[in-house]
Amino acid sequence: MENVNNLVIEHLRAMRGSIDQIAADMREVKHRLALVEASQGTTLQHIGHLSTSIAQQQVSFDRMSERVERMETRLELQS
């Protein structure tokens, strides 16, 4: 009976060690996931800024295009 008890205790200790390792791994995974989420948020902010910049450049291009058209009309350069 003593041997059976010792064997059960050994298995329980091994299981506890495995569970402790799984818990440590999960803490690391959660930490790394948080870093990925933060990085994703930063990336989305950069994409938003780029979209704004592209829109501003398009407005500027449109204005320049309108000015060129007016100049061509005044100089009678349109074909």
N, C-alpha and C positions, 0 to 999 in steps of 0.2 A: 504494500500500500504506500509506503514511504517513497518508493521509486516512482510510482504513478504520480504522486503529488509533486515530486521534484520535476518530473517530465512536464507536467502541466504548467508549473511555474516557469520553467525554461521557455516553453512555447509562448506563454503570456509575455515574458520579458522580450522575446524576439519580436512579438507582434507590437508591443509598445514602442520598441526601437524603430520599427518600420513606420508606425503611425507618426512618431515624432519627425522622422525624415520626410514623410509626406507633408506634414504641417509646415515644415521649414521650406520645402519646395513650393508649396502654395503661397507662402508669404512672398517668396522671391517672384513667383509668377504674377501675383497681384501688383507688386511694386513695378515690375517691368511693364505690365499692362497700363498702369497709371502713366508711366513715361511715354508709352506709345500714344495714349489718348491726349496727353498734353502736346506732344509733337504734332498730332493730327490737327488739333485746335489751332496751333501756330501756323501750320500749312494752310488751313482754310482761311485764316486771316490774311496771309500773303496772297492767296488767290483772289480774295475780295479786293485787296488793294490793287492788284494787277488789273482786275476787271474795271475798277474805277479809273485807273490810269489809261487804259485802252479806250474807255468811253470818252474821257477828256481829250485824248488825241484825235478821236474821230470827230468830235465837235470842232476842234481846231482845224482839222483838215477840211471839213465841210465849209467852214467860214472862209478859209483861203480859197477854196474852189469857187465859192460865190464871188469873191473879190476878183478872181481871175476872169470869171465870166463877164462881170461888169466892165472890167478893163477891155476885154476883147470886144464887147459891144460898143463901147465908147470909141475905140480905135478902129472899129469896123473890120475886125480880124476874123470874125466867125465865118466858117465856111458852110 
